[in-house]
């Protein structure tokens, strides 16, 4: 593994295990598996559409957990992190979801709209944003599972023209307040150049919307795209 961690987000679906394998072959260190939700507040149009397609093909929570388990069989060593929303866990059952996700091979969880401090028994990667207070960043860093997700901009996911100018100051605050926790930056990173620029401030990067778009072209296209990001982070 190189010094900078590369996290690739994919929406759960029938093709996702093969796509996740391609992403890992291309150099992904971690794979996030989106569990589709009908009202995904943090997600921009690309991931919203992917979620709608996943729901249309029947990807409810149990099917997504099955997708996680199949992916785990294909990539036994790669951290796999379901990313979802609190309403889905509420409907499924908090403890049941945590147990079933672990049984399916999940390394951790991301619950996009569950603030730090709520449900502290649920081990998960915490998110902080440029609007987060110092107190919120400190609390998130104390409770996070493995690394702290820096949401680099205010708004939804999606490709942007450049890396958010807010990233540098957010990363600096998180370094100061986070007691040495690893920082991975995401939201709005889509090109190798942006990956390199974001990695200058963080220990890793997360690429979602552009990876989901490229994945529509199949495993080969995704493998090549992830490889271009990996090369930029070498």
Helices and strands as residue ranges (DSSP letters): E 5-11, H 16-26, E 30-34, H 45-56, H 61-74, E 79-84, H 86-92, H 94-103, E 108-111, E 124-129, H 134-143, E 144-151, H 167-177, E 182-186, H 192-199, E 204-207, H 209-215, H 219-233
